[in-house]
Amino acid sequence: MAGIPELSVVIPVYNGSRTIGPLVEQIGKVFGSTSFEIILVNDGSQDDSEMVCAALAEKFPQKVVFVHLSRNFGEHNAVLAGFKQTRGRYVAVLDDDGQNPPEEVVRMLDELKRKKYDVVYGHYIEKKHSRFRNLGSRFNDWIATLMLHKPRDLYLSSFKVMNRFVINEIVKYHGPYPYTDGLIYRVTHNIGQIPVEHRASASGPSRYTFRGLVRLWLNMFLNFSIKPLRLSIYVGLLTSCLSIVSLILIIIDRLWITPNVTLGIPTVLGTIVLLAGIQLMILGLVGEYLGRLYLDHTGTPQYVVRYVKGANTGSNATE
């Protein structure tokens, strides 16, 4: 592809063989008059996504780049793999199930240029997710507000447009547990959002499992803040203070209020179990931090690219 495209559209694909073709066709119609490229990243799909994406790269050799990962690494890892392939002045991220209308990217990009933002998020007017997914999104937003100190009214959705400056900074991160919104907020606070349409998924119910959501929360909770460690200190101090107060109250009760009462073993056992539980929780927290440091130190990859096909690519690239 000659020249630098105006826009790169990154789409992580997971079991999206039925939806990715129509989405690529729609993007081509919306941005037909604009210099653009589409980066499709197959994140270990279990269906025919690899074959469909490879066919799209052959059908649109000057517009579509197909990145095939060796296994499933997770949405945020796949997005970073796509960022590494982009060349556009601006980069948009869309889901592969058609819930993010390409037409809204035009408005988001105009907003970014007009107000000179680094990033513009799409804030869904009405979410078409399931109740479980909406509940998970609310909790995710609460955690992001707590950990990243983002404004409460800023919704960190997967639907966003960024400039080249932000992309160049984000791809410098090489840790095995990326969280793209956390990386964005590390780079810049010059962020805007606009209301956008959110369509019903063309591929059925959300493919985000409870396990996937927990992994996302842990990445945000542990990778971008040491607040959990500080919180463990406060929990330990509070527990120690409560234990001292309880001991004083027991002595007072024993000496002056009810001297004949027999102290119960269940109370002692309950106290031991409570303290042991708190200690194990804190040890597990510290162990999680150390484990992530170990995996990072030993070179655990964010992703492994099996091959790249399409415009401006080589083959057998790895990361």
URVENCOR-V628119 format. One record per pair of residues at least 6 apart in sequence whose ideal C-beta (glycine too) atoms are under 7 Angstrom apart, sorted by the first residue. I is the first residue (numbers start at 1). J is the second residue. D is the distance in Angstrom with one decimal. If there is no record, write none. Layout:
i->[I;I]
j->[J;J]
d->[D;D]
//
This chain:
i->[1;1;1;1;3;4;4;4;5;5;5;5;5;6;6;6;6;6;6;7;7;7;7;7;7;7;8;8;8;8;8;8;9;9;9;9;9;9;10;10;10;10;10;10;10;11;11;11;11;11;12;12;12;12;12;12;12;13;13;13;13;13;13;13;13;13;14;14;14;14;15;15;15;15;15;16;16;16;16;16;17;17;17;17;18;19;19;19;19;19;20;20;20;20;20;21;21;23;23;24;24;24;26;27;27;28;30;30;30;36;36;37;37;37;37;37;38;38;39;39;39;39;39;40;40;40;40;40;41;41;41;41;41;42;42;42;42;42;43;43;43;43;43;44;44;44;44;50;53;54;54;56;56;57;57;57;57;57;61;61;62;63;64;64;65;65;65;65;65;65;66;66;66;67;67;67;67;67;68;68;69;69;69;69;69;69;70;70;73;73;74;76;76;76;77;77;77;78;79;79;80;80;80;80;81;81;81;83;83;83;83;84;84;85;86;87;89;90;90;90;90;90;91;91;92;92;93;93;93;94;94;95;97;97;97;98;98;98;99;99;99;99;100;100;101;101;104;104;104;105;107;108;108;108;108;109;111;111;111;111;112;112;112;115;117;117;117;118;118;118;118;118;118;118;119;119;119;119;119;119;120;120;120;120;120;121;121;121;121;121;121;121;122;122;122;122;122;123;123;123;123;123;123;124;124;124;125;125;125;125;126;127;127;128;128;128;128;129;129;130;130;133;133;136;140;140;141;141;143;143;143;144;144;144;144;145;147;147;147;147;147;148;148;148;150;150;154;154;155;156;159;166;166;166;169;170;170;170;170;173;174;175;175;176;176;176;176;176;177;177;177;178;179;179;179;179;182;182;182;221;222;222;222;222;228;229;229;232;232;235;235;236;239;239;301;302;303;304;304;305;305;305;307;307;308;308;308]
j->[37;62;311;312;35;87;88;89;35;36;37;87;88;34;35;36;88;89;90;31;34;36;88;90;92;109;37;39;86;87;88;91;27;36;38;39;92;94;39;79;82;83;86;91;93;38;39;40;94;96;41;43;75;78;79;82;96;20;40;41;42;43;45;49;53;96;43;45;96;207;45;46;47;49;207;45;49;96;97;203;47;48;49;52;203;96;97;98;202;203;40;49;52;53;96;52;56;96;98;38;56;64;102;38;102;63;102;103;106;63;88;63;65;87;88;311;63;64;65;67;82;85;86;53;56;64;66;67;67;69;78;81;82;49;50;53;68;69;69;72;73;75;78;69;71;72;73;68;66;66;309;64;66;64;65;66;309;310;310;311;311;311;310;311;85;308;310;311;312;313;308;309;310;81;82;85;305;308;306;307;78;81;303;304;305;306;304;306;302;303;215;178;179;180;178;302;303;303;93;180;171;178;180;302;303;305;319;91;167;170;171;171;319;308;167;312;164;109;112;161;162;163;162;167;105;161;158;159;160;100;159;158;201;202;203;199;201;202;128;198;199;201;122;159;197;199;122;196;197;161;194;120;122;161;194;161;117;120;192;194;120;161;163;192;190;191;192;162;163;165;166;188;190;191;160;162;166;184;188;191;160;161;192;193;194;155;156;157;159;160;191;193;157;159;160;194;196;155;157;193;194;195;196;157;196;198;195;196;197;198;198;134;198;198;199;200;201;137;206;205;206;206;208;213;216;217;155;156;217;220;221;150;156;181;220;152;220;221;224;225;227;182;185;224;156;185;191;193;193;181;196;184;187;188;187;180;183;184;187;183;302;223;296;295;296;300;301;302;219;223;292;302;219;220;223;224;220;223;224;228;228;288;289;292;285;285;289;282;285;278;282;282;275;278;319;319;319;318;319;317;318;319;315;316;314;315;317]
d->[6.5;5.3;4.4;5.2;6.8;5.7;7.0;6.5;4.5;5.3;4.8;6.1;4.4;5.4;4.6;6.4;6.1;5.7;6.7;6.5;6.1;4.4;4.9;5.2;6.4;6.9;5.2;6.2;3.7;6.4;3.3;4.7;5.9;6.5;4.8;6.9;5.0;6.2;4.7;6.0;3.6;6.4;6.4;6.2;5.1;6.7;6.9;5.4;5.2;5.3;5.0;5.5;5.2;3.8;5.4;6.7;6.6;5.6;5.6;6.2;4.9;6.5;6.2;5.1;6.1;4.7;4.8;5.4;7.0;6.2;4.9;5.9;4.8;6.3;6.4;7.0;5.5;3.7;6.3;6.3;4.7;4.3;4.6;4.6;6.0;6.0;5.1;5.2;4.7;5.0;6.7;6.8;6.0;6.4;5.3;6.0;6.5;6.7;5.6;6.0;5.4;6.6;5.5;6.1;4.7;6.9;4.4;5.7;6.8;7.0;7.0;5.9;6.4;6.8;6.3;6.3;6.0;4.9;5.0;6.5;4.3;5.0;6.0;4.6;6.7;6.5;5.0;6.9;4.6;6.7;4.4;5.2;4.5;5.2;5.3;5.5;4.9;6.2;5.6;5.5;6.2;6.9;4.0;6.0;4.5;3.0;7.0;5.9;4.6;5.7;5.9;5.1;7.0;4.7;6.7;4.0;4.7;3.8;6.4;6.2;5.4;6.5;5.1;6.9;5.5;6.7;3.9;5.4;6.9;5.7;6.9;4.5;5.1;5.6;6.4;5.9;5.9;5.3;4.9;5.4;6.5;6.4;5.3;6.4;6.1;6.6;4.3;4.6;6.9;4.5;6.9;4.9;5.7;5.1;6.0;5.0;4.7;6.7;6.0;5.5;6.8;5.4;6.9;5.8;4.7;6.4;6.6;6.8;5.5;6.2;5.3;5.6;6.7;6.9;6.3;6.7;5.4;6.0;7.0;6.0;6.9;5.7;5.1;5.2;4.8;4.6;6.2;6.8;5.5;4.4;6.6;6.1;4.4;5.6;4.5;6.1;6.9;4.2;6.4;5.8;5.1;5.4;6.9;4.5;5.4;6.2;6.0;4.2;6.1;6.3;6.2;4.7;6.0;4.5;6.1;5.3;7.0;5.1;6.1;5.3;4.4;5.5;6.8;5.9;5.7;6.3;4.3;6.7;5.5;6.4;5.0;4.3;4.5;6.6;6.0;4.9;6.0;5.7;6.7;4.7;6.6;5.0;4.8;6.4;6.5;6.3;6.4;5.4;7.0;4.8;6.9;4.2;5.6;3.8;6.6;6.8;3.8;4.7;6.8;4.6;6.7;5.3;6.6;6.6;6.4;3.8;4.9;6.9;6.3;6.8;6.3;5.6;5.4;5.2;6.1;4.4;6.9;6.9;5.8;6.0;5.8;4.6;6.1;4.5;6.7;6.4;6.4;6.8;5.7;5.6;6.2;5.6;5.5;6.8;6.2;5.6;5.7;6.2;5.9;4.4;6.3;6.1;4.8;6.2;6.8;6.1;6.6;6.1;6.4;4.3;6.7;6.2;5.5;6.1;4.5;6.9;4.7;6.7;6.6;5.6;6.7;6.8;5.2;5.3;6.0;4.1;6.7;5.8;4.8;5.4;6.2;5.9;4.4;5.1;6.0;6.6;5.7;6.5;4.1;6.2;6.5;6.0;6.3;6.5;5.6;7.0;7.0;4.3;5.7;6.2;7.0;6.8;6.6;5.7;6.3;6.6;5.8;5.9;6.7;4.9;5.5;5.6;5.4;5.7;6.5;6.5;5.2]
//
